[in-house]
Amino acid sequence: MNADKAKLMSYEPGSTDCRLLIEAKASLENAMRCLNGQPQFDHIQHQLLAVYNQLEGMHDLKRAAGSDVSFITVNTSTQLPPAE
């Protein structure tokens, strides 16, 4: 296997949880890039980075625990009520 193919495979999500976390982190990276260099958005960038780090921690947990951990299981106690 060549190095380019190995690099591409390293980004392939192993589960739906991983795919969701990877997509969320990529979205935050894009938002932080868009705001980069704008001092009036420094506080927002710090908040986005904190969320990114939380997602990275969840991703690390998922990689370590595998199928023993799922973030997409529905927890009805935290769902929002239906819109009226």
Beta strands, then each sheet from edge to edge (+ up, - down):
end
